[in-house]
C-alpha cells in the first residue's frame, strides 16, 4: 500500500518529514511512503504576528483538511505549532524520539561555546530577533535592556535577517538548527530555567484520521516512551493554562532515571506577570504534576489575565 505524508514545503518541514518517511520505509518495506508538499496560510502571511492571522492553526489547517478529505494519510507537524486539541475526526499518534528541545542563541559572529552565561555574550541594549511572546517575556525578566525585534520566516530567512537588520543575535529552536545540520551556528543553548522552551518543542506530531486503527498501530509501534511521556506532560501544562499563541507559555520536561523533572513558565500579555515553577514526578505522574503546577501559577496575583 502507498501512504501519503503531508508536509509544509519549508526546508525544515521537509527535513522532518523525510526523517519520518525513512523510519517508516525501514520499518515497513512492504509499503511505500511518499511526501506531498502542502502550502499553508502560515507560509503565505509573513508580515504579521501569528496571533493576528489565526494563531497556531495557520501552519496546519490545510494539511488537516486533506487528512479529513482522505487525500493524505499522515500529517507531519512540529508539535509546538499545534493547537491543544486536534479537529474532530483527527488524532495524534504517540510521540516518537524527540530532537533537543531547548532554545538556542545564534550570534552574527563565532564564539566559544563553553561560555557559561549566554547573556554575557550580549552587549547592553542588544537587539535580539524574536517575535515569540514566550521568549520576549522571559528575556525581559533576565535582561530588561534587551530590545526584541520581531522577525518571521523560515530558519535561513531569520539567519539572513540577523545580518541585514544588524541584530546582535536571534533566538531559535535548537531542534530546527540540528535537523538542518546548522548546529554549528549555535553560540549557546539556553537552560530551561532561564528560557523555558515551548511545550512540545523538538517533538514531531504525527496526525492521522481517528478511525484509522491500523495506521495508528503502525505508527505507535515506533514511539519513544521517554519522549512520549515528556511531551504529554508539557502539553498537559499548556492545556491547563488554556495557552495558545496569545499567552507566553513554556514547559520543559526531562526524564532522569526514574523521575520526571518539569520546569514551566507562565506570563500574561501585558507583561505584568511572569513566573517559573519546577517539580519532580514519578514516570506515570507527569501530566497530573503539570496540571498542579498550572493551577498553582494561575492562583498567583496577576495571573488572572
C-alpha positions as CSV (number, residue, x, y, z in Angstrom):
1,X,0.0,0.0,0.0
2,X,1.1,3.6,-0.6
3,X,0.9,6.0,2.2
4,X,1.0,9.8,1.6
5,X,2.7,12.1,4.1
6,X,1.5,15.7,4.1
7,X,4.2,18.3,4.9
8,X,4.7,22.1,4.7
9,X,7.1,23.0,1.9
10,X,9.7,24.7,4.0
11,X,13.2,23.2,4.2
12,X,12.7,22.3,7.9
13,X,9.3,20.8,7.5
14,X,10.5,18.6,4.6
15,X,13.6,17.6,6.5
16,X,11.4,16.4,9.4
17,X,9.0,14.6,7.1
18,X,11.8,12.9,5.2
19,X,13.1,11.6,8.6
20,X,9.6,10.1,9.3
21,X,9.5,8.7,5.8
22,X,12.9,7.0,6.2
23,X,11.9,5.5,9.5
24,X,8.6,4.2,8.1
25,X,10.2,2.8,5.0
26,X,12.8,0.9,7.0
27,X,10.2,-0.5,9.4
28,X,7.6,-1.4,6.8
29,X,9.4,-2.2,3.5
30,X,6.2,-3.8,2.2
31,X,4.6,-0.4,1.9
32,X,5.7,2.8,0.1
33,X,5.7,6.2,1.7
34,X,5.6,9.4,-0.4
35,X,5.6,13.1,0.6
36,X,3.1,15.7,-0.6
37,X,4.1,19.3,-0.1
38,X,1.2,21.5,1.1
39,X,1.2,25.3,1.3
40,X,-0.4,26.6,4.5
41,X,-1.7,30.1,5.4
42,X,1.3,30.5,7.7
43,X,3.6,30.1,4.8
44,X,1.9,32.9,2.8
45,X,1.4,35.5,5.5
46,X,4.8,36.5,6.8
47,X,4.3,40.2,7.6
48,X,2.1,39.9,10.7
49,X,2.4,38.1,14.0
50,X,0.7,34.6,14.2
51,X,-1.9,35.7,16.7
52,X,-3.1,38.4,14.3
53,X,-3.7,35.9,11.4
54,X,-5.2,32.9,13.1
55,X,-2.9,31.6,15.8
56,X,-1.0,28.3,15.7
57,X,-3.5,26.7,13.3
58,X,-2.2,28.8,10.4
59,X,0.5,26.2,9.9
60,X,-1.7,23.1,9.8
61,X,-5.3,23.7,8.7
62,X,-4.7,22.9,5.0
63,X,-2.9,19.7,5.9
64,X,-5.6,18.7,8.3
65,X,-8.3,19.4,5.7
66,X,-6.5,17.0,3.3
67,X,-6.4,14.4,6.1
68,X,-10.2,14.8,6.6
69,X,-10.8,14.6,2.9
70,X,-8.8,11.3,2.6
71,X,-6.2,12.9,0.3
72,X,-3.3,12.1,2.6
73,X,-2.8,9.6,5.3
74,X,-0.4,11.3,7.8
75,X,0.2,14.9,8.6
76,X,3.7,15.6,9.9
77,X,4.0,18.7,12.1
78,X,6.1,20.3,14.7
79,X,4.2,19.7,17.9
80,X,4.9,23.2,19.3
81,X,2.9,24.6,16.3
82,X,-0.2,22.5,17.1
83,X,-3.4,23.6,18.8
84,X,-4.0,21.9,22.1
85,X,-6.7,19.7,20.6
86,X,-6.9,18.3,17.0
87,X,-10.1,18.8,15.0
88,X,-12.9,16.3,15.3
89,X,-12.1,13.2,13.3
90,X,-8.3,13.5,13.7
91,X,-5.9,12.4,16.4
92,X,-2.2,12.4,17.2
93,X,-0.2,9.1,17.5
94,X,2.1,8.5,20.4
95,X,5.2,10.6,20.1
96,X,8.5,9.4,18.5
97,X,12.1,10.2,19.7
98,X,12.4,14.0,20.0
99,X,15.3,16.2,19.0
100,X,16.9,18.5,21.5
101,X,14.1,20.7,22.8
102,X,16.0,23.8,24.1
103,X,16.1,27.3,22.6
104,X,19.4,28.4,21.2
105,X,21.1,31.8,20.9
106,X,22.7,32.5,17.5
107,X,25.1,35.4,17.1
108,X,26.5,37.1,14.0
109,X,30.0,36.0,15.0
110,X,31.7,32.9,16.3
111,X,32.2,32.4,20.0
112,X,33.5,29.8,22.4
113,X,30.5,27.5,23.1
114,X,31.8,26.8,26.6
115,X,30.6,30.2,27.8
116,X,28.6,29.7,31.0
117,X,26.3,32.7,30.9
118,X,24.6,33.1,27.5
119,X,23.5,36.6,28.3
120,X,27.1,37.7,28.9
121,X,27.6,37.4,25.2
122,X,25.2,40.2,24.5
123,X,26.0,43.9,24.8
124,X,23.9,46.4,26.8
125,X,20.8,47.3,24.8
126,X,21.3,44.3,22.5
127,X,18.8,43.9,19.6
128,X,17.6,40.3,19.5
129,X,15.4,38.9,16.8
130,X,12.3,37.1,18.0
131,X,8.6,37.6,17.7
132,X,7.8,34.9,20.3
133,X,5.8,36.3,23.2
134,X,7.2,33.4,25.3
135,X,10.8,34.3,24.6
136,X,10.2,38.1,24.9
137,X,8.6,37.7,28.3
138,X,11.4,35.6,29.7
139,X,14.2,37.7,28.1
140,X,12.8,40.8,29.7
141,X,12.9,39.2,33.1
142,X,16.6,38.5,32.8
143,X,17.8,41.4,30.7
144,X,15.3,44.3,30.6
145,X,17.7,46.3,28.5
146,X,17.3,43.9,25.5
147,X,15.3,45.2,22.6
148,X,13.3,42.4,21.0
149,X,12.9,42.8,17.2
150,X,10.0,40.8,15.7
151,X,11.1,38.6,12.8
152,X,9.3,35.8,10.9
153,X,10.2,33.3,8.2
154,X,12.0,30.1,7.9
155,X,15.3,29.4,9.7
156,X,17.5,30.6,6.9
157,X,15.4,33.7,6.4
158,X,15.8,34.6,10.1
159,X,19.6,33.9,10.0
160,X,19.8,36.3,7.0
161,X,17.8,38.9,8.8
162,X,20.2,38.8,11.7
163,X,22.8,40.3,9.3
164,X,20.6,42.5,7.1
165,X,18.8,44.0,10.1
166,X,22.1,44.3,12.0
167,X,20.8,42.4,15.0
168,X,23.0,41.3,17.9
169,X,21.5,37.8,17.7
170,X,18.5,35.7,17.2
171,X,16.8,33.0,19.3
172,X,15.7,29.9,17.5
173,X,14.6,26.4,18.5
174,X,17.8,24.3,18.6
175,X,15.9,21.3,17.1
176,X,15.4,23.1,13.8
177,X,19.0,24.0,13.6
178,X,20.1,20.4,14.2
179,X,17.6,19.0,11.7
180,X,19.0,21.3,9.0
181,X,22.6,20.5,10.0
182,X,23.1,24.1,11.2
183,X,24.1,23.3,14.8
184,X,27.5,25.0,14.2
185,X,25.6,28.3,14.2
186,X,24.6,27.9,17.9
187,X,26.5,30.1,20.2
188,X,24.8,28.8,23.4
189,X,21.9,26.6,24.4
190,X,19.6,28.4,26.8
191,X,18.9,26.5,30.0
192,X,15.2,25.7,30.6
193,X,15.2,27.6,33.9
194,X,16.4,30.7,32.0
195,X,14.4,30.4,28.8
196,X,11.8,27.7,29.1
197,X,11.0,26.3,25.6
198,X,7.6,25.9,24.1
199,X,5.6,22.9,25.2
200,X,6.4,20.0,22.8
201,X,9.4,21.8,21.2
202,X,11.7,19.4,19.4
203,X,8.9,16.8,19.1
204,X,7.1,15.8,15.9
205,X,3.3,15.4,15.9
206,X,2.0,12.7,13.5
207,X,-1.6,13.4,12.9
208,X,-4.0,10.8,11.3
209,X,-7.7,10.2,11.0
210,X,-9.1,8.9,14.3
211,X,-10.8,5.9,12.6
212,X,-7.6,4.6,11.0
213,X,-6.7,2.0,13.7
214,X,-4.3,0.0,11.5
215,X,-2.2,3.1,10.8
216,X,-2.3,4.1,14.4
217,X,-0.9,0.7,15.4
218,X,1.9,1.0,12.8
219,X,3.0,4.5,14.0
220,X,2.6,3.8,17.7
221,X,5.0,0.8,17.3
222,X,7.8,3.3,16.6
223,X,7.1,5.6,19.5
224,X,9.7,6.5,22.2
225,X,8.3,6.1,25.7
226,X,10.5,8.8,27.3
227,X,9.8,11.4,24.6
228,X,6.1,10.5,24.7
229,X,5.7,11.0,28.5
230,X,7.8,14.2,28.4
231,X,5.8,15.7,25.5
232,X,2.5,14.7,27.1
233,X,3.4,16.4,30.4
234,X,4.4,19.6,28.6
235,X,1.2,19.6,26.6
236,X,-0.9,18.9,29.8
237,X,0.5,22.2,31.2
238,X,-0.4,24.0,28.0
239,X,-4.0,22.7,28.1
240,X,-4.3,23.5,31.8
241,X,-3.4,27.2,31.4
242,X,-5.6,27.3,28.2
243,X,-2.5,28.5,26.3
244,X,-2.1,29.2,22.7
245,X,0.0,31.8,20.9
246,X,-1.9,34.5,22.9
247,X,-0.1,33.8,26.2
248,X,3.7,33.5,27.0
249,X,3.8,29.8,28.0
250,X,6.8,27.5,28.4
251,X,7.1,23.9,29.6
252,X,10.1,21.6,29.7
253,X,10.1,18.0,30.9
254,X,13.2,15.8,31.2
255,X,13.5,12.3,32.4
256,X,16.4,11.4,34.7
257,X,16.4,7.8,35.6
258,X,13.0,7.0,37.2
259,X,11.9,10.6,37.7
260,X,10.5,13.4,35.5
261,X,11.7,16.9,36.1
262,X,9.4,19.7,35.0
263,X,10.1,23.4,34.6
264,X,7.2,25.6,33.5
265,X,6.7,29.3,32.8
266,X,3.7,31.5,32.6
267,X,3.3,35.2,31.7
268,X,0.5,37.5,30.7
269,X,0.1,39.6,27.6
270,X,0.5,42.9,29.4
271,X,3.9,41.7,30.8
272,X,2.9,42.4,34.4
273,X,3.2,38.8,35.4
274,X,5.9,36.3,34.7
275,X,6.9,33.3,36.9
276,X,8.6,29.9,36.7
277,X,7.8,26.8,38.7
278,X,9.5,23.4,38.9
279,X,8.7,20.0,40.3
280,X,9.6,16.3,40.0
281,X,7.2,13.4,39.4
282,X,7.1,9.7,39.1
283,X,7.2,8.5,35.5
284,X,3.4,7.9,35.4
285,X,2.5,11.2,37.1
286,X,3.9,13.8,34.6
287,X,0.6,15.1,33.3
288,X,-1.0,15.3,36.8
289,X,2.0,17.2,38.1
290,X,2.0,19.6,35.2
291,X,-1.7,20.4,35.9
292,X,-0.9,21.0,39.6
293,X,1.9,23.4,38.5
294,X,-0.6,25.2,36.2
295,X,-3.2,25.6,38.9
296,X,-0.5,26.9,41.3
297,X,0.6,29.6,38.8
298,X,-3.0,30.5,37.9
299,X,-3.6,31.3,41.6
300,X,-0.8,33.8,41.7
301,X,-1.6,37.5,41.8
302,X,-1.6,39.0,38.3
303,X,-2.2,35.7,36.6
304,X,-5.9,36.2,36.2
305,X,-5.4,38.0,32.9
